[in-house]
């Protein structure tokens, strides 16, 4: 008990002295930022007959966040809100306001060059389940290894478990998008679908993502920053 008190005193001294970053202490819990009203404002725009209306929930998202404690804890409090706004902007775009659980134009998406993630010939690795629409055998394999499910032999499980679906989205985000987020929202577009949309290929799609992002930044009371396009 004495040691615990001593450590507590030392921690308080470090905070008072400014040795601990004040911007991190100012961050709000993700649940306080992603309120039920914020989540409902997205999913309520999906049509009543959308499969995702009975699949995606705020609670499933928060349960998934418990496995990714770094999400929404980036830089300053405003940086964290921008990250959350960016994540949900892409989620909104990819799923049509949480309407779709699976990709509309399905294909096998097997790249045999990734021999460490061999494709099951009876399975397809099209976008499904995860709000960022996990695609390709190498993503299913790597996500499965990280999260703890058989992504190569049971990719359909992502579309049947909403918590797992959000975990795959957060895994992809932390692995592929978080490293570039400090470069602006445009860099996150490039990380997610740059080969298809950026550099003038699909300007309308890029602008749609930007519009969602700036809208969510407004809702969260934060400036969207610079370098929004790609």
C-alpha positions, 0 to 999 in steps of 0.5 A: 500500500505504501508503494502504491501511495508513493507511485501515486504521489510521483505520478501527480508530481510528473503531471504537475510538472508537465512531464506527462503530455497534457494533450493526451490527458485532455482526450475524452473516452471514445464512448463520450465522442461517439454518442448514441446520437452521433451513431444514430445520425449515420445509421438512420440515413440507411433505408429500413430494409438495409441488412446493416440496420439490424447488424451494426450497433454502437455497442458492437463498435464500443466492444470492438474498441476495447481491443484497440485502446489506441483508437481515438487516442491520437495526439491532442484531443482535437487530433483524436476527434479528427481520427474518429471523424475520419474513421466514420467518414470512410465507414459511411462511404464504404457501407452506405450509412451502415446499410451494406454488410457485404460488397455488392460486386462480389469477386474471389479476390485471391492473390496467389502471390501471398503464399503465407495466406493461401486461398481456400478454393471454396471461399471468396475474399470479397468485401464483407462484414467489416465497416471498412469492407475487408477484402483480399485473402492477405487481409483476411489472413492477417486480420484473422491472425491478429484478432483470432479467427480463421480468416482464410477458411471462414471469411464469412464469419466477419459478416455474421458477428458485428463485434468481429466486423468492427474489429476487422475495421479497426485492425485495418485502420490501425495497421494501414491508416493510422500511420499516415493520419497526421498527413491529413484526411487525403492521406487516409483516402489514399491508404484505403482506396487510393489506387482507384480514387486518387490522382483524379481517377474518381474525384466524385468519390473522393469528394463524397468522403471529404463531405462526410469527414467535414460534416462529422468534424463539424458535429464533433466540434473540431476543425478538419485540418488541411490536406483533405483531398488526394 
